[in-house]
Amino acid sequence: MIEKSETLNNQAILLASNGSYNEAIACFKRAITIDNNNYLLWYNMGITFRDQGKLSDARNALENAWNLVPDNEDVAETYATLCLMQKDYEQVQYICEDGLDYNPLSTHLWNLLGVAEFNKENYNLAAEYFEQAVSINPYYEDALYNLKDTYSQLKNVKGEKACEERIKEL
């Protein structure tokens, strides 16, 4: 019987959903030997490593996925989020800015840029990024909360109240 990468991918997802991470990773690795340029295999393996708590392995797999499809917003967002978890703010910025070149209306990437700047205590720049996300989607809840917190740090009472009002509308 000939193994197919799609079948191994599906099997790995089922194994991971049942908490059998090592077996799932083995399936992903086997599938990747068959189809090394399939970003979805790398992406799913990265998610599985992340869920298993192996952030370094997750990052390597997600970087491979991102290198294959740098224009894929889901891959960029997941990879940037993982880098954010590891406090690699420079890489977050690089991934997000690259992703925004492909899709300047990506609220999630604008928001992630803001989170990175907030964590670096660059509140003015963080506010600009959150404002950009909210200008694209005025009801993007995460960005609204982040903007509210940033305005609080900046002592921008009017801005903070405006965010609170918008959040109440949700």
C-alpha positions as CSV (number, residue, x, y, z in Angstrom):
1,M,0.0,0.0,0.0
2,I,1.3,3.4,-0.9
3,E,1.2,6.0,1.8
4,K,-0.2,9.4,1.0
5,S,0.7,12.6,2.7
6,E,-3.0,13.7,3.0
7,T,-3.9,10.4,4.7
8,L,-1.0,10.7,7.1
9,N,-2.0,14.4,7.8
10,N,-5.6,13.4,8.6
11,Q,-4.4,10.5,10.8
12,A,-2.0,12.8,12.6
13,I,-4.7,15.4,13.3
14,L,-6.9,12.7,14.8
15,L,-4.1,11.4,16.9
16,A,-3.3,15.0,18.2
17,S,-6.9,15.7,19.0
18,N,-6.9,12.6,21.2
19,G,-3.7,13.8,22.9
20,S,-1.4,11.3,21.2
21,Y,1.1,13.9,20.3
22,N,4.2,11.7,19.7
23,E,2.3,9.5,17.3
24,A,0.9,12.5,15.5
25,I,4.3,14.0,15.1
26,A,5.6,10.7,13.8
27,C,2.8,10.8,11.1
28,F,3.6,14.4,10.2
29,K,7.3,13.6,9.9
30,R,6.5,10.6,7.6
31,A,4.1,12.7,5.5
32,I,6.8,15.4,5.2
33,T,9.3,12.9,3.8
34,I,6.7,12.2,1.1
35,D,5.7,15.8,0.5
36,N,8.4,18.2,1.9
37,N,6.9,21.3,0.2
38,N,3.4,20.9,1.6
39,Y,3.0,23.9,3.9
40,L,-0.1,22.4,5.6
41,L,2.0,19.5,6.9
42,W,4.5,21.8,8.4
43,Y,1.8,24.1,9.8
44,N,-0.2,21.2,11.4
45,M,3.0,19.8,12.9
46,G,3.9,23.2,14.3
47,I,0.4,23.4,15.9
48,T,0.9,19.9,17.4
49,F,4.3,20.7,18.8
50,R,2.8,24.0,20.2
51,D,0.0,22.1,21.9
52,Q,2.5,19.6,23.2
53,G,4.4,22.5,24.8
54,K,7.5,22.0,22.5
55,L,7.7,25.7,21.5
56,S,11.1,25.5,19.9
57,D,10.1,22.6,17.6
58,A,6.8,24.4,16.9
59,R,8.6,27.5,15.9
60,N,10.9,25.5,13.5
61,A,7.9,23.8,11.8
62,L,5.9,27.0,11.6
63,E,8.9,28.8,10.1
64,N,9.1,26.1,7.4
65,A,5.4,26.6,6.7
66,W,5.8,30.4,6.5
67,N,8.8,30.1,4.2
68,L,6.7,28.0,1.8
69,V,3.6,30.4,1.9
70,P,4.6,33.8,3.3
71,D,1.3,35.3,1.9
72,N,-0.8,32.9,4.0
73,E,-2.3,35.0,6.8
74,D,-3.2,32.1,9.1
75,V,0.4,30.8,8.9
76,A,1.9,34.2,9.4
77,E,-0.4,34.9,12.4
78,T,0.3,31.6,14.1
79,Y,4.0,31.9,13.5
80,A,4.1,35.5,14.8
81,T,2.0,34.5,17.8
82,L,4.4,31.8,18.7
83,C,7.3,34.2,18.4
84,L,5.4,36.6,20.6
85,M,5.1,33.8,23.2
86,Q,8.8,33.5,23.1
87,K,9.3,37.3,23.4
88,D,11.1,37.5,20.1
89,Y,9.5,40.9,19.2
90,E,11.9,41.6,16.4
91,Q,10.7,38.4,14.6
92,V,7.1,39.2,15.3
93,Q,7.6,42.6,13.6
94,Y,9.3,41.0,10.6
95,I,6.6,38.4,10.1
96,C,3.8,40.9,10.5
97,E,5.2,43.6,8.3
98,D,5.9,40.9,5.6
99,G,2.3,39.7,6.0
100,L,0.9,43.2,5.8
101,D,2.8,43.6,2.5
102,Y,0.5,40.9,1.1
103,N,-2.6,41.9,3.0
104,P,-2.6,45.4,4.5
105,L,-6.1,44.9,5.9
106,S,-5.1,42.1,8.2
107,T,-6.5,43.2,11.5
108,H,-4.8,40.2,13.3
109,L,-1.3,41.2,12.1
110,W,-1.8,44.8,13.0
111,N,-3.0,43.7,16.4
112,L,0.0,41.4,16.9
113,L,2.4,44.3,16.0
114,G,0.6,46.3,18.7
115,V,1.0,43.6,21.3
116,A,4.7,43.3,20.6
117,E,5.1,47.1,21.0
118,F,3.0,47.1,24.1
119,N,5.2,44.4,25.6
120,K,8.2,46.5,24.8
121,E,6.4,49.5,26.5
122,N,6.4,51.4,23.2
123,Y,2.8,52.6,24.0
124,N,2.5,55.3,21.3
125,L,3.5,52.9,18.5
126,A,1.3,50.1,20.1
127,A,-1.7,52.5,20.0
128,E,-1.0,53.3,16.3
129,Y,-1.1,49.6,15.5
130,F,-4.2,48.9,17.5
131,E,-5.9,51.9,16.0
132,Q,-5.1,50.6,12.6
133,A,-6.7,47.2,13.4
134,V,-9.8,48.9,14.8
135,S,-10.1,51.3,11.9
136,I,-10.3,48.2,9.6
137,N,-12.7,46.4,11.9
138,P,-14.3,48.6,14.5
139,Y,-15.7,45.6,16.4
140,Y,-12.4,43.6,16.6
141,E,-12.7,42.8,20.3
142,D,-9.1,41.8,21.0
143,A,-7.8,45.0,19.4
144,L,-10.3,47.1,21.3
145,Y,-9.3,45.7,24.6
146,N,-5.7,46.1,23.7
147,L,-6.2,49.7,22.6
148,K,-8.1,50.4,25.8
149,D,-5.2,49.1,27.9
150,T,-2.8,51.1,25.8
151,Y,-4.8,54.3,26.2
152,S,-4.8,53.6,29.9
153,Q,-1.0,53.4,29.9
154,L,-0.9,56.7,27.9
155,K,-3.4,58.4,30.3
156,N,-5.7,59.0,27.4
157,V,-9.0,59.0,29.3
158,K,-11.1,60.0,26.3
159,G,-9.7,57.2,24.1
160,E,-10.1,54.7,26.9
161,K,-13.8,55.7,27.4
162,A,-14.4,55.5,23.6
163,C,-13.0,51.9,23.6
164,E,-15.2,51.0,26.6
165,E,-18.3,52.3,24.8
166,R,-17.4,50.3,21.7
167,I,-16.8,47.2,23.7
168,K,-20.2,47.6,25.4
169,E,-21.8,47.5,21.9
170,L,-20.4,44.0,21.2
